[in-house]
């Protein structure tokens, strides 16, 4: 229940002067036919997982990076149309992306 619903419940006779804007569906990310490539590398001796190959908007890919980082509770970044996640989380990332409806291809071991 958001704030507007609570206010409607407290003041049922009040008429809002603002036009209601339809809510955007949360997590509406453009799906693609080609698989996202999930690969593993070591940089400066530390493991990282790299996701690349997304052909949609970069803002959608940034949102996907943020959701992955929060679900895995790890750090990471979005650079040069690649998501870089700290640590070797290929299996978890692949399962998260598959539940969201993406096709994922594992590369490098």
C-alpha positions as CSV (number, residue, x, y, z in Angstrom):
1,X,0.0,0.0,0.0
2,X,1.6,3.2,-1.1
3,X,1.0,6.7,0.2
4,X,-1.8,7.6,-2.2
5,X,-3.7,4.5,-1.2
6,X,-3.3,5.4,2.5
7,X,-4.5,8.9,1.9
8,X,-7.5,7.6,0.0
9,X,-8.3,5.3,2.9
10,X,-8.1,8.2,5.4
11,X,-9.9,10.8,3.3
12,X,-12.4,9.0,1.1
13,X,-14.3,12.2,0.1
14,X,-11.2,14.0,-1.2
15,X,-10.9,14.5,-4.9
16,X,-7.3,14.6,-6.2
17,X,-6.4,17.5,-8.5
18,X,-3.5,15.7,-10.1
19,X,-4.2,13.3,-13.0
20,X,-3.2,9.8,-12.2
21,X,-0.2,8.5,-14.1
22,X,-0.2,4.8,-14.9
23,X,2.6,3.0,-13.2
24,X,5.4,1.6,-15.2
25,X,5.7,-2.2,-14.8
26,X,8.7,-2.8,-12.6
27,X,11.4,-4.9,-14.1
28,X,10.2,-4.4,-17.7
29,X,13.5,-5.1,-19.5
30,X,13.7,-5.7,-23.2
31,X,14.2,-9.4,-24.0
32,X,16.4,-10.6,-26.8
33,X,16.8,-13.7,-28.9
34,X,20.6,-14.0,-28.7
35,X,22.0,-15.3,-25.4
36,X,23.8,-13.1,-22.9
37,X,27.4,-14.3,-22.6
38,X,28.5,-15.0,-19.0
39,X,32.3,-15.4,-18.7
40,X,34.9,-15.7,-15.9
41,X,38.2,-13.9,-15.7
42,X,40.8,-13.0,-13.2
43,X,42.1,-9.5,-13.0
44,X,44.9,-8.7,-10.6
45,X,44.5,-12.1,-9.1
46,X,40.9,-11.6,-8.2
47,X,37.9,-13.4,-9.8
48,X,35.3,-11.5,-11.7
49,X,32.2,-12.4,-13.7
50,X,31.5,-10.5,-16.9
51,X,28.1,-10.3,-18.7
52,X,28.1,-9.0,-22.3
53,X,26.1,-9.3,-25.5
54,X,22.9,-7.5,-24.5
55,X,21.4,-5.7,-27.5
56,X,18.8,-3.6,-25.8
57,X,19.0,-0.1,-24.3
58,X,21.9,0.6,-22.0
59,X,19.6,1.9,-19.3
60,X,17.9,-1.5,-19.2
61,X,21.3,-3.2,-18.9
62,X,22.2,-0.8,-16.1
63,X,19.0,-1.7,-14.3
64,X,19.8,-5.4,-14.8
65,X,23.2,-4.8,-13.3
66,X,21.7,-3.2,-10.3
67,X,19.3,-6.0,-9.6
68,X,22.0,-8.6,-10.0
69,X,24.3,-6.8,-7.6
70,X,21.5,-6.3,-5.0
71,X,20.4,-10.0,-5.2
72,X,23.9,-11.3,-4.9
73,X,25.0,-8.7,-2.3
74,X,28.2,-8.0,-4.2
75,X,30.0,-5.1,-5.8
76,X,30.3,-4.5,-9.5
77,X,30.1,-2.0,-12.3
78,X,28.7,-1.3,-15.7
79,X,31.4,-0.3,-18.3
80,X,31.6,-0.4,-22.1
81,X,28.3,-2.3,-22.4
82,X,29.5,-5.0,-20.0
83,X,28.4,-5.9,-16.5
84,X,31.3,-6.7,-14.2
85,X,30.5,-8.5,-11.0
86,X,33.1,-9.1,-8.3
87,X,33.6,-12.8,-7.6
88,X,32.8,-16.0,-9.4
89,X,29.0,-16.1,-9.4
90,X,28.4,-17.6,-12.9
91,X,25.9,-20.3,-11.7
92,X,23.8,-17.9,-9.6
93,X,23.8,-15.2,-12.2
94,X,22.8,-17.7,-14.9
95,X,19.9,-19.0,-12.7
96,X,18.7,-15.5,-12.0
97,X,18.8,-14.5,-15.7
98,X,17.0,-17.7,-16.7
99,X,14.2,-17.0,-14.2
100,X,13.8,-13.5,-15.7
101,X,13.5,-15.1,-19.2
102,X,16.9,-14.5,-20.7
103,X,19.0,-17.0,-22.6
104,X,22.5,-17.3,-21.1
105,X,25.6,-18.9,-22.6
106,X,28.5,-19.9,-20.3
107,X,31.9,-19.2,-21.7
108,X,35.3,-20.0,-20.3
109,X,35.3,-23.1,-18.1
